[in-house]
Amino acid sequence: MHGPYGIVVSFRKPASMTDLDIEKAADRAHRILKALPGFRSVVYFNVNEEDYGVAISFYSQKATDDAIGSIRQQVQALYPDANVSKGEVVPGEFVDELIAKDGNVQRNY
């Protein structure tokens, strides 16, 4: 892995949860994520109101390694079938720059 470092979460919305339940859980999670050491950015995905994803980026591989256990535990407490894994993620400001420059951005990580 070359970085940027991050954690990817994906899950399917349980039938018993409403969209409002998901939004409330995301709001609580966002406050927790922002307080993690080395937190860089987070992007939330909602595909077809059923499948959800979260890409959380950190400034270092160590910060990612330190956070993954607690994130996995908290996510799987709400969504037992969720997938939580370490991976390379693109931080939000890079996505903004990519959009602004019509895809003409290069990075050396």
Wavefront OBJ file of the C-alpha trace (Angstrom):
o trace
v 0.000 0.000 0.000
v 1.417 3.362 -0.978
v -1.166 5.715 0.528
v -3.092 7.746 1.197
v -4.078 5.373 3.926
v -7.593 4.624 4.915
v -10.426 2.420 5.936
v -13.306 1.422 3.704
v -16.675 0.456 5.169
v -19.497 -1.046 3.142
v -22.853 -2.440 4.176
v -26.406 -3.051 3.009
v -29.101 -1.200 4.914
v -30.912 -3.597 7.270
v -34.634 -3.850 6.485
v -35.453 -2.678 10.014
v -33.633 0.649 9.570
v -35.046 3.756 7.970
v -33.062 6.333 6.011
v -33.365 8.620 9.039
v -31.772 5.925 11.236
v -28.855 5.717 8.799
v -28.460 9.509 8.743
v -28.426 9.682 12.553
v -25.827 6.902 12.738
v -23.681 8.710 10.140
v -23.896 11.939 12.136
v -22.734 10.186 15.324
v -19.985 8.375 13.420
v -18.768 11.616 11.837
v -18.229 13.219 15.242
v -16.241 10.165 16.391
v -14.171 10.000 13.194
v -13.166 13.679 13.355
v -11.705 13.079 16.823
v -9.461 10.171 15.779
v -5.713 10.877 15.753
v -4.443 11.306 12.202
v -7.941 11.676 10.696
v -7.817 13.399 7.317
v -11.212 13.209 5.624
v -14.250 11.042 5.040
v -16.562 10.522 2.094
v -19.976 8.873 2.435
v -21.655 6.972 -0.390
v -25.304 5.993 -0.747
v -26.028 3.750 -3.703
v -29.699 3.137 -4.555
v -30.846 3.749 -0.941
v -29.734 0.194 -0.099
v -25.956 -0.056 -0.284
v -23.812 2.302 1.733
v -20.093 2.969 1.788
v -17.665 5.120 3.721
v -14.061 5.945 2.751
v -12.079 7.304 5.696
v -8.593 8.656 5.024
v -5.778 9.206 7.505
v -2.458 11.006 7.289
v -0.395 7.899 8.075
v -0.486 4.152 7.924
v 0.008 4.044 11.720
v -3.086 6.189 12.315
v -5.044 3.855 10.038
v -3.781 0.778 11.866
v -4.596 2.356 15.230
v -8.164 3.217 14.175
v -9.324 0.146 12.280
v -10.076 -2.041 15.293
v -12.319 0.462 17.036
v -14.043 1.447 13.790
v -14.698 -2.198 12.928
v -16.138 -2.843 16.389
v -18.462 0.182 16.288
v -19.656 -0.433 12.727
v -20.306 -4.132 13.200
v -22.244 -3.447 16.397
v -24.818 -1.638 14.222
v -24.363 -3.570 10.972
v -23.115 -7.114 11.755
v -22.590 -7.980 8.077
v -20.607 -4.824 7.292
v -17.240 -5.097 5.609
v -14.507 -2.979 7.242
v -11.086 -3.118 5.628
v -7.868 -1.188 5.260
v -7.173 0.233 1.841
v -5.887 3.069 -0.242
v -8.437 5.869 -0.352
v -8.520 9.213 -2.086
v -8.938 12.086 0.389
v -11.754 14.572 -0.203
v -9.569 17.506 -1.203
v -7.974 15.392 -3.939
v -11.424 14.545 -5.302
v -12.300 18.257 -5.294
v -9.123 19.064 -7.212
v -9.734 16.213 -9.640
v -13.206 17.540 -10.422
v -11.995 21.148 -10.710
v -9.215 20.195 -13.138
v -11.392 17.843 -15.191
v -9.368 14.782 -14.214
v -5.943 16.248 -14.989
v -4.271 15.690 -11.625
v -1.304 13.500 -10.821
v 0.075 12.573 -7.422
v 3.170 10.704 -6.374
v 2.482 8.890 -3.096
l 1 2 3 4 5 6 7 8 9 10 11 12 13 14 15 16 17 18 19 20 21 22 23 24 25 26 27 28 29 30 31 32 33 34 35 36 37 38 39 40 41 42 43 44 45 46 47 48 49 50 51 52 53 54 55 56 57 58 59 60 61 62 63 64 65 66 67 68 69 70 71 72 73 74 75 76 77 78 79 80 81 82 83 84 85 86 87 88 89 90 91 92 93 94 95 96 97 98 99 100 101 102 103 104 105 106 107 108 109
